[in-house]
Amino acid sequence: MTDTTVYYALAECYDCWAAECDERFNKLKSNEEELNRIFIDIYGLQDELTSVVEDKDVTVRKADVQRDVKSFVSYAVGCMFGRYSLDTEGFYYTICSLHRILD
């Protein structure tokens, strides 16, 4: 496998991740706007409020290459130093493994 093959594979993986993030973002935004419409109709606030949700107000973030690379590197370093484990789901605290060794 050449370096360019690895690069393209990583780029393709990131593109899939970005597409998944965009899909999740758009679905959540749509759900929030639908909820706004429902509550506006229930309380008769059509003249005072709009159901539109701005992108900055959606609680799920879109993919961002720089932020995601930093998070991935941070996770990799955490795995190397025992902060996280690939063998255990969720957070893996080194202190937990220390207690297992001492018990």
N, C-alpha and C positions, 0 to 999 in steps of 0.2 A: 504494500500500500504506500503510495507516494504522499508527500506532504500536501499536495493540492487535493488529493482524494479526501484526506482527513479534513482539510479546510472546507471542501464542498459539503461533506457530510455534516460538519458542525453548522455550517450556514443553513443547510436544509432543516436541521433540527431546530435551529433558532427561528426560522421562518414558520415552521409548524407551531412552535410555542407562541410566536407573535400572533398567528392567526387564531389560536385558541384563546389568547388573552383578549383579542379584539371581539371575538364572538361572545365571550363572557361579559365583557364590558357593555356591548350593545344590548345583550339580553337583560342585564341588570338595569340599564338606563331605560329600556322599554318598559320593564316591570315597574320602575319607580314612577314613570310618567302615567302609566295606567292607574296606579294607586292614587296619584294626585288627581286624575280625572274623576275617579270614584268618589274621593272625599270632597272634591269641589262640588260635585253634583249632589251629594248627600247633604251638605251644609249650605247649598245655594250661594256659593262664592264665585260664580262665573264672572261677575263684574269686577271682582277684586283680585283674583289670582289667576295664574296660568299654570297649566300642567307641565309645561316644558321644563326639563332638567338640564342645566348646563353640564358640559363634560367635566368641569372642575369639581362639581358637586357629587359625582358618582364615586362610590366608595371603593370600587375595584380599579386598580391601576392598569394602564395599558403597558405593553411590553416596551422596555427602554434598554437598548443595547448596553450602554455604559453602566446603568444601575444593575442590570441583570448579570453582567460579567463580574462586577464587584461582589455581588451576592454569592455567585458561584465560587469565586476564588476564596471568599470568606468561609464558605461551607467546606471547601476542600481543605483549607488550613485547619479548620475546626476538626475535621475527620483525622487529619494527620496528628494533631496534638491531643486527641481523645475527647474533645468537646462533643462531637457527634459520632455516631457509629453507623456504618452501612448495614450492620447486622440487626439493629434494633430500630423499630419504627418510632417516630417522634424524637424528642430530645433525649440525649444520652449524656448524663452527667458523669464526669470522671470520678467524682466523689462516690457515686453509686457503685462503680466497679471497684473502687478502693475498699468499700465496706464488704463487698463479696470476697475480696482477697483476704481481708483480715478476719472474716468470720469463719 
